[in-house]
Amino acid sequence: MSIERFILRKLSRCKQKQLRANLLQLLIIRIQKAEQQRIAMEKARRNAV
């Protein structure tokens, strides 16, 4: 199971506000990091051609 799926599953079942906020922030950070990696890969591909 991916970490993102784990976080989503925990978010759907969690009732503690602070824990939900932390999980949501972690998910947002992971999405932003993945987006940065995608952009870097696209730039590398363009520079390689």
LOMIZA-231777 format. One record per atom (N, C-alpha, C, O, CB): residue in three letters; x, y, z. Coordinates in steps of 0.02 Angstrom, whole numbers, padded with zeros to 5 digits, always signed. Each point is the difference from the previous one (the first is absolute). Glycine has a CB too. Layout:
! LOMIZA-231777
ALAXYZ...
//
This chain:
! LOMIZA-231777
MET+00042-00059+00000MET-00042+00059+00000MET+00045+00062+00000MET+00049+00004+00037MET-00142-00066+00024SER+00076+00110-00103SER+00039+00062-00002SER-00013+00042+00063SER-00052-00007+00032SER+00049+00005-00159ILE+00050+00045+00141ILE-00007+00043+00059ILE-00060+00046-00009ILE-00036+00014+00048ILE+00160-00019-00028GLU-00135+00028-00082GLU-00057+00044-00012GLU-00066-00035+00015GLU-00045+00029+00030GLU+00112+00031-00117ARG-00073-00122+00066ARG-00062-00038+00014ARG-00009-00010+00075ARG-00055+00003+00026ARG+00065-00060-00137PHE+00045+00043+00145PHE-00001-00008+00073PHE-00026+00064+00033PHE-00043-00003+00044PHE+00138-00080-00050ILE-00068+00140-00015ILE-00021+00064+00029ILE-00074+00012-00014ILE-00037+00022+00044ILE+00154+00023-00059LEU-00138-00059-00047LEU-00071+00010-00017LEU-00046-00045+00042LEU-00053+00021+00022LEU+00087+00011-00138ARG-00013-00093+00126ARG-00040-00046+00040ARG-00005+00025+00073ARG-00053-00002+00030ARG+00088-00094-00104LYS+00022+00118+00100LYS-00001+00027+00069LYS-00043+00063+00005LYS-00036+00009+00048LYS+00151-00057-00030LEU-00110+00090-00069LEU-00041+00061-00001LEU-00075-00017+00001LEU-00039+00033+00034LEU+00130+00027-00096SER-00109-00110+00025SER-00072-00016-00004SER-00027-00029+00065SER-00060+00003+00012SER+00075-00024-00133ARG+00028-00006+00162ARG-00023-00031+00063ARG+00016+00040+00062ARG-00027-00014+00054ARG+00042-00094-00109CYS+00027+00158+00049CYS+00023+00037+00058CYS-00053+00050+00024CYS-00033+00032-00041CYS+00152-00045+00001LYS-00126+00019+00106LYS-00048+00046+00028LYS+00033+00057+00040LYS-00033+00048+00018LYS-00049-00142-00014GLN+00147+00087+00009GLN+00036+00052+00037GLN+00020+00057-00047GLN+00032-00012-00051GLN+00011-00075+00133LYS-00063+00147-00065LYS+00012+00057-00044LYS+00074+00012-00013LYS+00020+00011-00057LYS-00125+00040+00100GLN+00145-00053+00010GLN+00071+00015-00008GLN+00035-00054-00043GLN+00041+00016-00043GLN-00041+00043+00154LEU-00017-00121-00101LEU+00029-00055-00039LEU-00022+00007-00073LEU+00041-00010-00045LEU-00040-00065+00146ARG-00064+00091-00113ARG-00024+00010-00069ARG+00038+00057-00033ARG+00019-00005-00059ARG-00133-00037+00092ALA+00125+00096+00003ALA+00036+00058-00027ALA+00071-00020-00019ALA+00025+00020-00052ALA-00096+00058+00121ASN+00103-00116-00025ASN+00069-00022-00014ASN+00003-00047-00060ASN+00044+00006-00042ASN-00018+00006+00164LEU-00073-00059-00126LEU-00001-00046-00056LEU-00013+00038-00066LEU+00031-00015-00051LEU-00072-00076+00127LEU-00003+00139-00074LEU-00015+00039-00059LEU+00061+00040-00022LEU+00015+00004-00059LEU-00136+00003+00094GLN+00156+00023+00013GLN+00060+00038-00016GLN+00053-00046-00030GLN+00034+00019-00047GLN-00060+00063+00140LEU+00034-00141-00065LEU+00048-00048-00027LEU-00018-00020-00072LEU+00045-00004-00042LEU-00024-00039+00159LEU-00084+00032-00130LEU-00022-00018-00067LEU+00014+00058-00049LEU+00023-00012-00056LEU-00112-00063+00105ILE+00076+00135-00028ILE+00013+00058-00043ILE+00075+00006-00015ILE+00018+00014-00057ILE-00118+00045+00106ILE+00142-00070+00000ILE+00072+00003-00010ILE+00022-00053-00050ILE+00041+00014-00044ILE-00025+00030+00161ARG-00043-00104-00111ARG+00019-00054-00046ARG-00023+00015-00071ARG+00035-00015-00048ARG-00043-00067+00144ILE-00051+00112-00104ILE-00024+00018-00066ILE+00044+00054-00031ILE+00018-00004-00059ILE-00135-00026+00093GLN+00135+00079+00006GLN+00044+00054-00025GLN+00068-00028-00020GLN+00028+00020-00052GLN-00088+00063+00124LYS+00087-00128-00033LYS+00065-00030-00015LYS-00004-00040-00065LYS+00046+00004-00041LYS-00020-00009+00164ALA-00079-00032-00133ALA-00009-00039-00061ALA-00006+00047-00060ALA+00027-00015-00054ALA-00083-00077+00119GLU+00022+00147-00057GLU-00008+00048-00055GLU+00068+00031-00017GLU+00016+00010-00059GLU-00134+00015+00096GLN+00158-00009+00012GLN+00067+00028-00012GLN+00044-00051-00037GLN+00037+00019-00045GLN-00048+00052+00148GLN+00006-00134-00084GLN+00038-00052-00034GLN-00022-00007-00073GLN+00041-00010-00044GLN-00025-00050+00154ARG-00081+00064-00122ARG-00026-00006-00067ARG+00026+00058-00044ARG+00020-00011-00057ARG-00123-00047+00101ILE+00102+00118-00017ILE+00025+00058-00036ILE+00074-00008-00015ILE+00022+00016-00055ILE-00110+00056+00109ALA+00126-00095-00006ALA+00072-00010-00009ALA+00014-00052-00055ALA+00046+00008-00039ALA-00027+00023+00159MET-00059-00083-00121MET+00008-00052-00051MET-00016+00027-00069MET+00035-00015-00049MET-00063-00073+00133GLU-00024+00129-00090GLU-00017+00030-00064GLU+00056+00046-00024GLU+00017+00000-00059GLU-00139-00007+00089LYS+00151+00046+00015LYS+00055+00045-00019LYS+00060-00041-00023LYS+00033+00017-00049LYS-00074+00070+00131ALA+00055-00141-00047ALA+00057-00043-00018ALA-00011-00031-00069ALA+00047-00004-00039ALA-00025-00020+00160ARG-00083+00003-00136ARG-00015-00028-00066ARG+00009+00052-00054ARG+00028-00014-00053ARG-00108-00065+00106ARG+00057+00140-00041ARG+00007+00053-00050ARG+00073+00017-00012ARG+00020+00013-00056ARG-00131+00033+00091ASN+00151-00046+00018ASN+00071+00017-00007ASN+00039-00057-00033ASN+00052+00013-00031ASN-00061+00059+00132ALA-00015-00134-00096ALA+00035-00056-00029ALA-00010-00003-00076ALA+00042-00030-00035ALA-00057-00032+00142VAL-00038+00092-00131VAL-00014-00004-00073VAL+00036+00053-00038VAL-00007+00004-00061VAL-00103-00050+00086
//
